[in-house]
Amino acid sequence: MNPNTNTNLPQQPFQEEDDLHQIKDIVRRYLRNWYWVGFSLAVFLIGAFLINRWTPRVYRSSSQFFIKQEEAGLNLFNQGYFGYNSELDVTNQMIILKSRPIAELALKKLNFDVEYHYEGYVTKAEYYPTAPILAEVDWKHPQLVNGEIQIQWTDKNQFSIGFPDEKYGLTQANNPGITNINRPVLEKSQFAFGEWIETPFMRIKISLTSGENEGRILVKLRDKQGLINQYAGSVDIVTVDKFSSILQLSINTNLASKGVDYLNALMEAYLENELDQKNRTATNTINFIDEQLSGLSDSLSFIENRLESFRSANRIYDISSEGTSVFRNLADLDRELAQEKMKREYYRNLQSYLVKEDYNEIIVPSGLGIDDPILNNLIKNLLELQNQKASLMTTQKEASPAVREVNRKLEDLNNSIRELLVNVDENAAFLIRDLERRIGQIDLEFSKLPAKEQNLLRIQRDYSFSEGIYTFLAQKRAEAAISKAANTPNNKIIEFAQAGGVITPKPMRNYALALSLGMLIPLLFVLAKVYLSDKVKDIKELEKKSKVPVLASVAFRKLYNELVVFNDKNSGITEAFRSLRANMNFVLPKDQSSVILLTSNTSGEGKTFCSINLASVYSLSGKKTLLIGTDLRKPKIAKDFDFKNDKGLSNYLSGQETDWKKLVKATTYEHLDVLLSGPIPPNPSELIGNGKMEALIQELKHIYDVVILDTPPIGMVSETLEMFPLADVAFFVVRYDYTLKSGIDHINQLKTNQKLKQAYIIFNAVDEKEMQYNYGYGYGYGGYYGEEERKGLLAGIRKKWFG
């Protein structure tokens, strides 16, 4: 068996009892200060009410948006072949949705750059979406921003302008920076509704849109960059499900309708931006073809007029069958030659774009009828990579890892396309030479025709060539336009924005928090008072810490005289000293004179008060009692008995008076005499220790039943130590909420070092409520005596505040 087991088990009940006492003590102290708890609750609950009443409401609006993830194909020339995953990275799209460029596109759809506010009793609120007035702002002109402009009117014709803020910002057209200026000054303050107001710092027109005859509104113009930063950073985006690409967009705003409008505009701006990127290739193709058609149309009209003029002048309209055959062959070869030359021009332009790394103007070859699958796939991949880079650049820098990886892939694709262009350009050159050779052979047959027919065929050949090219380009333009019109965004809006409830303030949460804090703060004060105080407040702690038993507790009460036992015989304090006297019967031998010494650690702990009243209670019991003031440094007893401290113990100890009986003064109370300390000597320690004190005590014990020594504080002077052997019992006075806890250690040391067998503690000036709780130690008197009965509410408050 473990020997430690038997040792520890008996201690557990005591430990549990001690812990339970501490908990009860904390609860008791907490409930005792119910008025502070009530005050704290009232303060916090009123604060919660004011917060709920005056805090601007914040609403949460949310919507759902679908991000489509394209499946990666198995084609050799698919993006996956080059290490690029064709699936849209949902995380990147979330970042793009929160980016400043998309926020800027969304804000262009809204009128958030002008805000209208009205003043309430405490706070300001905003008009949205309509207001009694409309402010039109010319943003190409310098404008005041980030400050309030007060518009006030008393009729429907005129209004005044004021500037309540000290500082404003000033924006310049095409300049994102803001200049700080002081409050501006106008030459006049009255203006007409519906007219432009132009000053060096603003150009604005105010229109009255309501029928109000008078009113006042604060107009605030917001700078573009600040507005973009505010809304770009206020959107929260999360996936609806871990494995889903459906996003939930949320925003917190003071106006629910504003949050709804912004989220809807944001999603629409994102889709428009995506569609613009998808349409870029078709737009480039259409622009390229339009440039070709613009010159070709004029040439076709000119040739057509020339052909008509030639036929009219030479009266020749038909050609021979031989000429028709030659014309058809030449027309077919000319059309093929023109297409090959256009392809070669495309290859050269493409080569130029690749060298300059300008990918925004590149056209997909299939848009011009170039059916080269390898080149088409490479160009498609190049453009998609370029779109990916453009998306990344909205939120990242050129040096970021993701952008650098895309640049590497673009460079690889660029090199691959340039190598392929060398081959296709050589093939195109070979075909052009072959076609030109074949056309030269047919020209020999053409020269055998009659001269007029040759001239007609030349003109008709030019017309047929131009018409064929025009028709081809027009067809390709129509295909590109149809492709552009058929484009739709891959992503879509699942659920348009809806306003949710108020997220702040939350009244119930605030009241619950106020209730918790209102009860917790007083509890923390109680805990701090109990555990952080360095003064003795708890009798249980005192008994636990001290090696000297606590024999009595004396309640605190404001006194006008120290003689409580004589003046108020029914008081609780008197009862406490009676109880102490009764307990002394178990400590001191009966029918013998006793010497009782009272001391304390420091001055002010009530040592003299206890000495006087202990002597008083003994005298009331019929015992002849002598109270000796042995504190030769700071005597106090004389004042309480209305004596003059002209003679006393110091005279006897110094040899000035040899008969101590002449120094003893009889009081007005039966059986009680007093030996005052006498004049303050220059050497009190030497007088106490000169041996006369011991002889005096022995003589006094033959005359008096009880001798009480009121000694100096042991923590301040040394002469008390000389008197410990003279006493039958020693009392250490410990004052509630005054004596330091370190003083208990000093008392323990004295008991050990002085080998005091009969040493006890008087717990003095204890709070009455502590006494009632710990009456087993201090004889709570509240229920015994009429004047100390439980007080009513008003009486308790009066006592707490006024004593």
C-alpha positions in Angstrom: 0.0 0.0 0.0 1.2 3.5 -0.8 2.0 5.3 2.4 1.2 8.6 0.9 -2.4 7.5 0.4 -3.3 7.4 4.0 -1.6 10.8 4.6 -3.4 12.7 1.9 -6.9 11.2 2.3 -7.8 12.9 5.6 -6.8 16.3 4.2 -9.3 16.2 1.3 -12.4 17.0 3.4 -10.6 20.0 5.0 -9.5 21.2 1.5 -13.0 20.8 0.1 -14.4 22.6 3.1 -11.9 25.5 2.7 -12.7 25.8 -1.0 -16.4 25.8 -0.3 -15.9 28.5 2.3 -14.0 30.6 -0.2 -16.8 30.2 -2.7 -19.4 31.1 -0.1 -17.4 34.0 1.0 -17.2 35.4 -2.5 -20.9 34.9 -3.0 -21.6 36.6 0.3 -19.4 39.6 -0.5 -21.0 39.8 -3.9 -24.6 39.8 -2.6 -23.6 42.2 0.2 -22.8 44.8 -2.4 -26.1 44.4 -4.2 -26.4 48.2 -4.6 -23.2 48.3 -6.6 -24.3 45.4 -8.6 -27.6 47.2 -9.3 -25.8 50.3 -10.2 -23.5 48.5 -12.5 -26.4 46.7 -14.2 -28.2 50.0 -14.7 -25.2 51.6 -16.2 -24.5 48.8 -18.7 -28.2 48.3 -19.6 -28.6 52.0 -20.2 -25.5 51.9 -22.3 -26.9 48.9 -24.3 -30.1 50.8 -24.8 -28.3 53.8 -26.2 -26.1 51.7 -28.4 -29.2 49.9 -29.8 -31.0 53.2 -30.2 -28.3 55.3 -31.8 -25.9 53.0 -33.5 -26.3 53.1 -37.3 -27.9 50.0 -38.6 -25.8 47.7 -40.7 -27.5 45.3 -43.1 -26.1 42.3 -44.9 -27.0 41.7 -48.5 -26.1 38.6 -50.3 -26.3 36.9 -53.7 -25.1 33.8 -55.5 -22.9 33.6 -58.6 -22.0 30.6 -60.7 -18.4 30.1 -62.0 -18.3 27.7 -64.8 -15.3 25.4 -64.9 -14.4 24.3 -68.5 -13.5 20.7 -68.9 -10.0 20.1 -70.2 -10.1 18.4 -73.7 -7.9 15.5 -74.9 -6.7 17.4 -77.9 -2.9 17.5 -78.3 -3.1 21.2 -78.7 -5.4 21.8 -75.7 -4.0 24.1 -73.0 -3.3 21.1 -70.8 -0.7 20.0 -73.2 1.3 23.2 -72.4 0.9 22.7 -68.6 -2.1 25.1 -68.3 -5.3 23.8 -66.7 -8.3 25.1 -68.7 -10.5 24.9 -65.6 -11.1 28.3 -64.2 -9.5 28.7 -60.9 -12.4 29.6 -58.6 -10.1 31.2 -56.1 -8.7 33.5 -58.8 -12.2 34.4 -59.9 -13.1 35.3 -56.3 -10.1 37.6 -56.2 -11.1 39.2 -59.5 -14.7 39.8 -58.3 -13.2 41.7 -55.4 -10.7 43.6 -57.5 -10.7 47.4 -58.0 -11.2 47.3 -61.8 -14.4 45.2 -61.5 -15.5 47.5 -58.6 -14.9 50.5 -60.8 -17.0 49.0 -63.6 -19.8 48.3 -61.1 -19.7 51.8 -59.7 -20.0 53.3 -63.1 -23.5 51.8 -63.3 -24.5 53.4 -60.0 -24.7 56.9 -58.6 -22.8 56.3 -55.4 -20.5 59.3 -56.0 -23.2 61.7 -54.6 -24.7 61.0 -51.2 -27.6 62.8 -49.6 -27.9 62.9 -45.8 -30.3 64.4 -43.3 -29.5 65.2 -39.6 -31.4 63.4 -36.9 -31.4 64.2 -33.2 -28.1 62.3 -32.6 -26.9 60.7 -35.9 -27.2 61.3 -39.6 -29.0 59.1 -42.1 -28.8 58.8 -45.8 -31.5 59.3 -48.5 -31.4 56.4 -51.0 -32.3 55.9 -53.8 -34.2 59.2 -54.0 -33.8 62.4 -52.2 -35.8 65.7 -52.1 -33.1 67.3 -54.3 -30.9 66.1 -57.2 -27.2 67.2 -57.5 -25.7 67.0 -60.9 -21.9 67.1 -60.9 -19.5 68.0 -63.7 -16.6 65.7 -62.9 -14.5 67.2 -65.6 -14.3 70.3 -63.4 -12.4 70.5 -60.1 -14.8 69.3 -57.4 -15.0 69.4 -53.6 -15.1 65.8 -52.2 -15.1 64.0 -48.8 -16.8 66.8 -47.1 -20.4 67.9 -46.5 -22.1 70.6 -48.5 -25.2 72.0 -46.8 -28.2 72.8 -49.0 -31.0 74.7 -47.4 -34.1 76.3 -48.9 -37.2 78.1 -47.6 -39.0 78.3 -51.0 -39.1 76.4 -54.3 -37.0 78.9 -56.2 -33.7 79.5 -54.2 -31.4 77.8 -51.9 -28.3 78.5 -49.9 -25.0 76.6 -49.7 -22.9 76.2 -46.6 -19.8 74.2 -45.7 -19.9 72.8 -42.2 -16.7 70.9 -42.3 -13.2 72.4 -41.6 -11.3 70.3 -44.2 -12.3 69.2 -47.7 -10.6 67.4 -50.6 -10.3 68.8 -54.1 -10.2 66.5 -57.2 -8.9 67.5 -60.6 -10.1 66.0 -63.9 -8.1 62.9 -65.0 -6.1 63.1 -61.8 -6.7 60.4 -59.1 -5.0 62.5 -56.4 -6.8 64.6 -53.9 -5.6 68.0 -52.6 -6.6 68.9 -49.0 -8.0 72.4 -48.7 -9.6 74.5 -45.9 -13.3 75.4 -45.8 -14.1 77.3 -49.0 -15.7 80.7 -49.2 -18.4 81.7 -51.7 -18.9 85.2 -52.9 -22.7 84.7 -52.5 -24.8 82.2 -50.7 -28.1 82.2 -52.5 -28.6 80.3 -55.8 -31.5 79.3 -58.0 -32.6 75.8 -58.5 -31.8 74.2 -61.8 -28.9 76.5 -62.7 -25.2 75.5 -62.8 -23.1 76.8 -60.0 -19.5 77.2 -61.2 -16.6 78.2 -58.9 -12.9 77.4 -58.9 -13.6 74.5 -56.6 -16.8 73.0 -57.9 -19.3 72.9 -60.8 -22.7 71.6 -59.7 -26.4 72.0 -60.4 -29.1 71.5 -57.7 -32.6 70.6 -58.7 -35.6 70.4 -56.4 -37.3 67.0 -57.1 -39.9 67.1 -54.4 -42.7 69.4 -53.4 -41.2 70.5 -50.1 -41.3 74.2 -49.6 -38.4 74.1 -47.1 -35.7 71.8 -46.0 -32.1 71.1 -45.3 -29.9 68.3 -46.8 -26.2 67.5 -46.5 -24.7 66.6 -49.9 -21.4 64.7 -49.9 -19.4 64.1 -53.1 -17.2 61.0 -53.0 -13.9 60.8 -54.8 -13.6 58.0 -57.3 -10.6 56.2 -55.8 -11.9 56.3 -52.3 -15.3 54.9 -53.4 -13.6 52.1 -55.3 -11.4 51.2 -52.3 -14.4 51.2 -50.0 -16.5 48.9 -52.0 -13.8 46.7 -53.4 -12.7 45.8 -49.9 -16.2 45.4 -48.4 -17.4 42.4 -50.4 -17.0 38.9 -48.8 -17.0 36.0 -51.1 -17.1 32.3 -50.1 -18.1 29.1 -51.9 -21.5 27.8 -51.0 -20.0 24.3 -50.7 -16.5 22.9 -50.5 -16.7 21.2 -53.8 -19.0 23.7 -55.5 -18.1 26.6 -57.9 -21.2 28.6 -56.8 -20.1 31.7 -54.9 -22.0 33.6 -52.2 -21.3 37.3 -52.4 -22.1 39.4 -49.3 -21.7 43.0 -48.3 -22.4 45.0 -45.2 -23.9 48.5 -45.7 -25.9 51.0 -43.7 -28.6 50.9 -46.4 -29.9 47.5 -47.5 -30.9 48.8 -50.9 -27.5 50.1 -51.5 -25.9 46.8 -50.8 -28.4 45.0 -53.1 -27.7 47.4 -55.9 -24.0 47.2 -55.6 -23.9 43.3 -55.6 -26.2 43.2 -58.7 -24.0 45.8 -60.5 -20.9 43.9 -59.5 -22.1 40.6 -61.0 -23.3 42.3 -64.1 -20.0 44.2 -64.5 -18.1 40.9 -64.1 -20.2 39.2 -66.8 -19.8 42.2 -69.1 -16.0 42.2 -68.6 -15.9 38.5 -69.3 -18.0 38.9 -72.5 -15.8 41.8 -73.7 -12.7 39.5 -73.4 -14.5 36.7 -75.3 -15.6 39.2 -78.0 -12.1 40.7 -78.4 -11.1 38.2 -81.1 -14.3 38.6 -83.1 -14.0 42.4 -82.8 -10.4 42.3 -84.0 -11.5 40.2 -87.0 -14.3 42.5 -87.9 -12.1 45.6 -87.6 -9.4 44.0 -89.8 -12.0 43.0 -92.5 -13.6 46.5 -92.3 -10.3 48.1 -93.1 -9.9 45.8 -96.1 -13.5 46.3 -97.3 -13.3 50.1 -97.0 -10.7 50.4 -99.8 -12.0 47.4 -101.8 -15.5 48.9 -102.1 -14.3 52.0 -103.8 -12.2 49.9 -106.2 -15.1 47.7 -107.1 -17.3 50.7 -107.8 -14.6 52.3 -110.0 -14.1 49.1 -112.0 -17.8 48.5 -112.4 -18.2 52.0 -113.9 -15.2 51.5 -116.1 -16.7 48.2 -117.4 -20.0 49.8 -118.3 -18.3 52.7 -120.0 -16.1 50.4 -122.1 -19.1 48.3 -123.2 -21.1 51.4 -124.2 -18.2 52.9 -126.1 -17.2 49.8 -128.0 -20.7 48.3 -128.3 -19.4 44.9 -127.1 -21.3 43.1 -124.4 -20.6 39.4 -124.9 -17.4 37.5 -125.3 -16.6 34.4 -127.3 -16.8 30.9 -125.9 -13.0 30.7 -126.1 -12.7 34.0 -124.2 -15.2 32.8 -121.6 -13.1 29.7 -121.0 -10.0 31.8 -120.6 -11.8 34.2 -118.3 -13.1 31.5 -116.0 -9.7 30.0 -115.6 -8.0 33.3 -114.9 -10.8 34.3 -112.5 -10.4 31.1 -110.5 -6.6 31.4 -110.4 -6.8 35.2 -109.5 -9.1 34.4 -106.6 -6.8 31.7 -105.3 -3.8 34.0 -105.7 -5.6 36.8 -103.8 -6.5 34.5 -100.9 -2.9 33.2 -100.7 -1.5 36.7 -100.7 -4.0 37.7 -97.9 -2.9 34.7 -95.9 0.8 35.6 -96.3 0.0 39.2 -95.3 -1.7 37.8 -92.2 1.3 35.6 -91.4 3.6 38.6 -91.7 1.3 40.8 -89.5 1.1 37.9 -87.0 4.9 37.6 -87.0 5.1 41.4 -86.2 2.7 41.1 -83.3 4.6 38.1 -81.9 7.9 40.0 -82.1 6.4 43.0 -80.3 4.5 40.6 -77.9 1.4 42.6 -78.6 -1.4 40.0 -78.4 -4.4 42.3 -78.1 -4.8 42.8 -81.9 -4.2 39.2 -83.0 -6.9 37.5 -85.1 -7.6 33.8 -85.0 -6.7 32.4 -88.5 -10.0 30.6 -88.9 -11.7 34.0 -88.9 -10.0 34.8 -92.2 -10.6 31.3 -93.8 -7.2 29.9 -92.9 -7.9 26.3 -92.1 -4.7 25.3 -90.5 -5.7 23.3 -87.3 -2.3 23.5 -85.7 -2.0 27.3 -86.1 -5.6 27.8 -85.1 -5.2 25.9 -81.8 -1.9 27.6 -81.0 -3.4 31.1 -81.6 -6.5 30.1 -79.5 -4.3 29.0 -76.6 -2.2 32.1 -76.9 -5.3 34.4 -76.6 -6.7 32.4 -73.7 -3.4 32.7 -71.9 -3.4 36.4 -72.6 -7.0 36.7 -71.1 -5.8 34.8 -68.1 -2.9 37.2 -67.6 -5.3 40.2 -67.9 -7.4 38.7 -65.2 -4.5 38.1 -62.9 -3.1 41.6 -63.5 -6.3 43.1 -62.0 -5.2 41.8 -58.5 -1.5 41.0 -58.9 1.8 42.5 -59.9 4.0 41.5 -62.8 6.5 39.9 -60.4 4.0 37.7 -58.8 4.6 33.9 -59.2 1.2 33.3 -61.0 1.9 36.1 -63.6 5.4 35.0 -64.1 4.2 31.4 -64.8 1.7 32.7 -67.4 4.4 34.8 -69.0 6.6 31.8 -69.3 3.8 29.9 -71.0 3.2 32.8 -73.3 6.8 32.9 -74.3 6.8 29.2 -75.1 3.7 29.5 -77.2 5.2 32.6 -78.9 8.3 30.7 -80.0 6.2 27.7 -81.2 4.0 29.9 -83.3 6.9 31.8 -84.8 8.6 28.5 -85.8 5.3 27.3 -87.4 4.9 30.6 -89.2 8.2 30.1 -91.0 6.9 26.9 -92.5 3.4 28.2 -93.4 4.9 31.3 -94.9 7.2 29.3 -97.2 4.2 27.1 -98.2 2.2 30.2 -99.0 5.1 31.7 -101.1 5.4 28.4 -103.0 1.7 28.4 -103.8 1.8 32.1 -104.9 4.7 31.3 -107.3 2.8 28.3 -108.7 -0.4 30.3 -109.2 1.5 33.2 -110.9 3.2 30.6 -113.3 -0.2 29.1 -114.2 -1.7 32.5 -114.7 1.3 33.4 -117.1 0.5 30.3 -119.1 -3.1 31.2 -119.6 -2.1 34.8 -120.5 -0.5 33.3 -123.7 -3.9 32.0 -124.7 -5.4 35.3 -123.7 -3.1 37.3 -126.1 -4.6 35.4 -129.1 -8.0 36.9 -128.6 -9.1 40.1 -130.5 -7.9 43.3 -129.0 -11.3 44.7 -128.0 -12.2 41.3 -126.4 -8.9 41.4 -124.5 -9.5 44.8 -123.2 -13.1 43.8 -122.1 -11.7 40.7 -120.5 -9.1 42.6 -118.6 -11.7 45.0 -117.2 -14.1 42.2 -116.4 -11.2 40.2 -114.9 -10.4 43.1 -112.5 -14.1 43.4 -111.6 -14.5 39.7 -111.0 -11.4 39.6 -108.9 -12.5 42.5 -106.7 -16.0 41.2 -106.4 -14.8 37.8 -105.4 -12.5 39.2 -102.7 -15.2 41.6 -101.5 -17.7 38.7 -101.3 -15.3 36.5 -99.4 -14.4 39.2 -96.9 -18.1 40.2 -96.5 -18.9 36.6 -95.8 -16.1 36.3 -93.2 -17.2 39.6 -91.6 -20.8 38.3 -91.3 -19.5 35.0 -89.7 -17.4 37.0 -87.2 -20.4 39.2 -86.4 -22.6 36.2 -85.9 -20.0 34.6 -83.7 -19.7 37.8 -81.6 -23.5 38.1 -81.3 -23.7 34.4 -80.3 -21.1 34.8 -77.5 -22.5 34.5 -73.9 -20.6 34.6 -70.6 -19.6 31.2 -69.3 -20.6 32.4 -65.8 -24.0 33.5 -64.7 -26.0 35.0 -61.8 -27.8 32.3 -59.8 -29.6 34.5 -57.4 -29.8 38.3 -57.5 -29.0 40.1 -54.3 -31.4 40.2 -51.5 -31.3 42.2 -48.3 -30.9 40.3 -45.1 -31.7 41.4 -41.6 -29.8 43.8 -39.4 -26.5 42.4 -38.3 -25.5 45.4 -36.1 -26.5 46.4 -33.6 -28.0 43.2 -32.2 -30.3 44.3 -29.4 -30.6 41.0 -27.6 -26.9 40.3 -27.8 -26.1 43.8 -26.5 -28.5 43.4 -23.6 -27.2 40.0 -22.8 -23.6 41.4 -22.9 -24.6 44.4 -20.8 -26.3 42.0 -18.3 -23.2 39.8 -18.2 -20.8 42.8 -17.8 -23.1 44.4 -15.3 -22.8 41.4 -13.1 -19.2 40.5 -13.9 -17.6 43.8 -13.2 -18.7 43.9 -9.5 -17.7 40.3 -9.2 -14.2 41.1 -10.5 -14.0 43.9 -8.0 -15.0 41.5 -5.3 -12.4 39.0 -6.4 -9.7 41.7 -6.6 -10.7 42.9 -3.2 -10.4 39.4 -1.8 -7.4 38.0 -3.6 -5.4 41.0 -4.5 -5.7 42.9 -1.2 -2.7 42.7 1.1 -4.8 43.4 4.2 -6.5 41.0 6.5 -10.3 40.8 5.8 -11.3 37.2 6.3 -11.3 35.5 9.6 -11.0 32.1 8.0 -7.9 33.2 6.2 -6.6 34.8 9.4 -7.1 31.5 11.3 -5.5 29.5 8.5 -2.5 31.8 8.2 -1.9 32.5 11.9 -0.3 30.2 14.4 -2.0 32.2 17.2 -5.7 31.4 17.8 -8.4 34.0 17.3 -10.2 34.4 20.6 -12.6 37.2 19.8 -13.9 39.5 17.1 -15.0 43.0 17.7 -17.3 44.8 15.3 -16.6 48.2 13.8 -18.7 51.1 14.8 -18.1 54.9 14.6 -17.5 56.0 18.1 -17.3 59.4 19.8 -15.8 57.8 23.0 -13.6 54.9 23.5 -15.4 53.7 26.6 -18.1 51.7 24.8 -18.5 49.1 27.6 -19.5 51.8 30.1 -21.5 54.1 27.7 -23.4 51.5 25.8 -23.8 48.3 27.8 -26.2 46.7 25.3 -24.1 47.2 22.2 -22.6 44.4 20.2 -19.1 45.7 21.0 -19.8 45.4 24.7 -21.1 41.9 24.2 -17.9 41.0 22.3 -15.7 42.0 25.2 -18.0 40.2 27.6 -17.5 37.1 25.5 -13.8 37.7 25.5 -13.9 37.9 29.3 -15.8 34.6 29.5 -13.3 32.9 27.2 -10.5 34.1 29.4 -11.9 32.0 32.2 -10.8 29.0 30.2 -7.3 30.4 29.7 -6.3 32.0 33.0 -6.3 30.3 36.4 -9.2 31.1 38.6 -8.8 32.9 41.9 -5.5 34.3 40.9 -4.4 37.7 39.8 -3.8 37.9 36.1 -1.6 40.1 33.9 -3.0 40.6 30.4 -0.8 42.3 27.7 -2.3 43.8 24.6 -0.2 44.9 21.6 -0.3 45.1 17.8 1.9 45.3 14.8 1.5 48.9 14.0 -0.2 52.0 15.3 -3.9 52.4 14.6 -5.1 48.8 14.9 -7.1 49.5 18.1 -4.8 48.2 20.7 -5.6 51.0 23.2 -9.3 50.7 22.5 -9.3 47.0 23.2 -7.2 47.5 26.4 -9.6 50.2 27.8 -12.8 48.1 27.1 -11.3 44.8 28.2 -10.4 46.6 31.5 -13.9 48.1 31.6 -15.6 44.7 31.2 -13.5 43.2 34.0 -14.3 46.0 36.3 -18.0 45.6 35.6 -17.8 42.0 36.7 -16.6 43.2 40.1 -12.9 42.4 39.7 -10.5 45.1 40.8 -8.8 46.1 37.6 -5.7 48.3 36.8 -5.1 49.6 33.3 -1.4 50.5 32.8 -0.3 52.6 29.8 3.1 51.3 29.0 3.3 53.1 25.7 5.9 55.7 26.8 6.2 57.1 23.3 2.7 57.8 22.3 0.3 57.7 25.2 -3.4 57.8 24.6 -5.3 56.5 27.7 -5.3 59.9 29.6 -7.5 61.6 27.0 -10.2 58.9 27.0 -10.6 59.2 30.8 -10.2 63.0 30.9 -7.0 62.7 32.9 -3.9 64.9 32.6 -0.9 62.8 31.8 1.4 64.7 34.1 2.5 61.7 36.2 2.6 58.1 35.6 4.7 55.0 34.8 7.7 56.9 33.4 8.1 58.8 36.7 8.2 55.5 38.6 10.6 53.7 36.3 12.9 56.7 36.1 13.1 56.9 40.0 11.3 60.3 40.2 8.6 58.6 42.3 9.2 55.6 44.4 5.6 55.0 45.6 3.6 53.8 42.6 0.4 54.1 44.6 0.7 57.9 44.3 0.7 57.6 40.5 -2.4 55.4 40.2 -5.5 57.4 39.4 -9.0 56.2 40.3 -11.6 56.5 37.6 -15.2 57.4 38.0 -16.1 53.8 37.4 -16.1 51.3 40.2 -13.2 48.8 40.5 -11.2 50.4 37.7 -7.9 52.3 38.2 -5.5 53.7 35.7 -1.7 54.0 35.8 -0.9 56.5 33.0 2.3 56.4 31.0 3.3 59.8 32.3 5.6 62.3 30.7 7.4 61.1 27.6 10.9 60.1 28.5 13.9 60.4 26.2 14.8 56.7 26.8 11.6 54.6 27.0 13.4 51.3 26.0 15.9 51.6 28.8 13.2 52.4 31.4 11.1 49.4 30.5 14.1 47.1 30.7 15.7 48.5 33.9 14.0 45.7 36.1 11.6 48.0 38.0 8.7 47.0 35.7 8.9 43.3 36.9 8.9 44.4 40.6 6.0 46.7 40.0 3.9 43.9 38.3 4.6 41.6 41.3 3.4 44.2 43.7 0.3 45.0 41.6 -0.7 41.3 41.4 -1.2 41.3 45.2 -3.6 44.2 45.1 -5.5 43.9 41.8 -7.3 41.0 40.3 -6.6 41.9 36.8 -3.7 44.0 35.4 -3.9 45.0 31.8 -0.9 46.3 30.0 -1.4 48.6 27.0 1.9 48.2 25.2 3.5 49.9 22.2 3.2 48.3 18.8 5.7 45.5 18.5 6.4 46.2 14.8 7.6 49.7 15.6 9.5 49.6 19.0 11.3 46.9 21.0 10.3 47.5 24.6 7.1 45.4 24.3 9.4 42.3 23.9 10.7 43.1 27.4 7.2 42.8 28.9 6.1 39.5 27.3 7.6 37.4 30.2 5.7 39.6 32.7 2.2 38.7 31.3 0.1 35.7 31.9 -1.5 36.0 28.4 -0.7 38.2 25.4 -3.2 39.6 22.9 -2.3 40.7 19.4 -4.8 43.1 18.0 -5.4 42.7 14.3 -7.6 45.2 12.6 -10.0 44.3 9.8 -9.0 45.8 6.4 -6.0 47.5 8.0 -3.5 45.1 9.3 -1.2 43.8 6.5 -1.1 40.1 5.8 2.7 40.3 6.3 2.0 41.3 9.9 0.5 37.9 10.6 3.9 36.4 9.7 5.5 38.7 12.2 3.1 37.6 14.9 3.9 33.9 14.1 7.6 34.7 14.4 7.1 36.3 17.8 5.1 33.4 19.1 7.9 31.0 18.0 10.9 33.2 19.0 9.4 34.4 22.3 8.0 31.0 23.1 4.6 32.5 23.9 2.3 29.8 25.3 -0.7 32.0 26.1 -1.0 34.2 23.0 -4.2 35.1 21.2 -5.6 37.4 18.6 -8.4 39.9 18.9 -9.9 40.6 15.4 -10.8 44.2 15.8 -13.1 46.6 13.8 -14.6 43.9 11.8 -17.4 44.9 9.3 -20.8 44.3 10.9 -21.9 42.1 7.9 -18.7 40.0 8.4 -19.7 39.7 12.0 -23.2 38.5 11.1 -21.7 36.0 8.7 -19.0 34.8 11.1 -20.9 35.1 14.3 -19.5 31.9 15.6 -16.2 33.7 16.0 -17.3 37.1 17.0 -20.8 36.8 18.5 -23.0 38.5 16.0 -25.2 40.7 17.9 -27.6 41.8 15.3 -30.4 39.6 16.4 -29.9 40.1 20.2 -30.2 43.8 20.8 -32.9 46.2 19.6 -30.7 48.9 18.2 -28.8 46.5 16.1 -31.7 44.7 14.5 -31.7 44.2 10.7 -32.1 47.6 9.1 -34.5 48.4 6.3 -33.4 49.3 2.8 -33.3 53.1 3.3 -31.6 52.8 6.7 -29.0 50.4 5.2 -28.3 52.9 2.4 -28.1 55.8 4.9 -25.6 53.8 7.0 -23.5 52.9 4.0 -23.2 56.5 2.8 -23.4 58.5 6.0 -22.3 56.1 8.7 
